[in-house]
């Protein structure tokens, strides 16, 4: 982020988007089929290095592509056929993984034999041994493209190879014909031009087949096209914008949480000063009265001690309420289920609690947030809702703790700024949670909160 508040534009192609393979055909022609450019390359085509390199790669490509085509076709057919009994799904995924490996090997082979660099596509969906990645693997377009490449390449090489070999063999037979004693000068004069044409024809077939092989590999085994890359870049930019907005939202909620924590500290200080501290002062006064009256007026001393005893009980009660407002001991000692049941027991309205689905994997902050949400909701319920019954549900869904408080009261509740519900909303959002309040007038209230379990 720049210091002037403006966000720099994201790069046109993020790091996770491979460079698009947009090499022009003319560049590949100059590399693997130079005879198509004419001139000296055409004249020397039968003996040029491009022809011999192309012939070598056609031989290897024919063997590799045929083996890959057999494996992938058998694997796909068997996997699809057995998919109904689930055994075929991992077999199909394994076949697609092997197809990806074939694509990697083909790109490496073309680079080693021809010096042609084909940028690799984006990586596969993930570890194939995890069942959750199976469906993404089945939908992996580049894996299926590798299967198609094996089929097309095998047809191409096994068609072009024999044609080129036949033409080359014919061109090589003519020079040895005079030694066979089966032809004369006229026949030889006719065969030599045909042999020369056959030699150039063999070179043309080899170079054209090699060019087709390279372009096929770029299309099916290489990185995505420029248009696809631009679409991916736009999608990545949108994700970055969403992430930036989310980060800004989290910064705001964190700031709100700091303010709420400061307000809470001030409330605790005020409660201690106005409540427990004043009662302790009164307790000291009562004990002083009792000490002075102990010798002369035992009855007054006893009355003062009784009053002091009452003050001690009230101070303890206030301190317990204050500590419970900071962090309830029952939540730490017995867990969320017991803490919510204790809240329900103190509520004057009958409350049904179901928190059996909350296991030990839920973090302490998530449990505390759930506890205070329920505490505030039941307090509002007792004061304002005029409800006859309420339910509290807490369970874990995925990696989030979900709490729902529902009543049949008058409704109309709002998370007004500065109110108790607004404070809870800020606390939940600071934990990257969601706070949803539905309270139509006359139709009860439903408060739903979700927070990450790891909080």
C-alpha positions, 0 to 999 in steps of 0.5 A: 500500500502506498503512503499517499493512500492510493493502492498501486495497480496489481501486475497484469499477470500475477505470480500464480498465472503462467506466462501465456504461450503466444509464440508466433507460428513464424518463430516455430517455423524458423526453429523446426521447419526452416525449409518453409522459409525458402532460400538456402534452408530449402536447398539444404533441407534433406541434410539440414540439422532441423530435418535430422532433429525432427526425424529423431524426435518423431521416432521418440514421439511415436513411441512415447505418445503411443504408450501414453495414449494406450495408458490414458485411454484404458485408464479413462475407460476403466475409471469411468466404467467403474465410477458407479462403484467408487473404485473407478474415481481414484483410478480416473484421478490417477490416470489424469495425474499420469497424463499431467506427467506425460505433458511434463515429459513432452515439454522437457523432451521438445526442449532437449531435442529441438530447443523449443521451450513450452511454458508449463500450465498452472499446477494441478488441483492438489495432492491426488491422494486426498479425496477432497481433490478428486473432483477438481482433478476430474475437472482439470482441463489441462489433464484432459488436454494431455490425454487428447495430446497423446491421442492426436500425437500418436496419430500424427507421428504414426502417419507422418513417420511411415510416409517420411520413411518411405520417401527417404527409402525411395531416395536412397535406393536410386544410387544403388540401382546401377549396381543391381544390374536391373536398369539402364541409363534411361531408367536411371535418368528418370529415377534420379529426379524422382529420387531428389523430389522424394528426398525433399519430400521426406524432409518436408514431411519431417519438418511439417510433422515436427512443426505440427507437434510443437504447435500441438504441444503449445496448444494442449500442454503449454500455458493458457492463451493470452486471453485466458491469462488476462481473464485469470489476471482480472479474476486475481485482481478482483480477489485482491480487491475483495481481500483488501476490502476484507483487510480494511474491514478487519482493521476497522473491527480491530479498532472497534474492539480496542475501543470496546475493550477500553470502554469495558475497562472504564466500566469495570473501574467505575463499578469497582469505585462506585460499588465494591469500593464504597461498600468496603468503606462502609464495611470499615466504618461498621467494623470501627463502630463495633470495635469502639462499642465492644466494651461499653455497648455489646448490643451495639457492637453486635448490631454493627458486626451484623451490618458488616457481615451483610456488607461483606456478603453484598461485596462478595456478590458484586465481585462475583457478578463483576468477575462473571462479566469479565470471564465466567469461571464456569466457562473455564472449569466446565465448558460452554455447555455448562456455562450456557446452562447456568445462564439459562438457569438464572433467566426468569424465562424458560430457556432450552439449551443444546450445546452438545455439539461443541467439542474441545477444539473450540478456542477460548475466545470463541467460547467467551464470545458465544457466552457473552452473546447468549448472556446479553440476549437472555438479559434483553429477553428478560427485560424487554421481550415479554417472551414465554420461552426461548431456545439456545443452540450452539454447534460447530459447522466446519471450522466455525462455532455457530450460536443461535438464540431464539425467542417468541417475544415482542421482537423489535430488537436493534443493535443500536450504537453504544448498546449492549448488542452493538458491543457484542457485534463489534466483539464478534466482528473483531474475531472475524465472525458474523453477527445476524439479528432478525427481530420483526415486531411482534414475531420474536427475535432470532440472533445468530452468531458465527465465529472461527473455532480457532479464535 
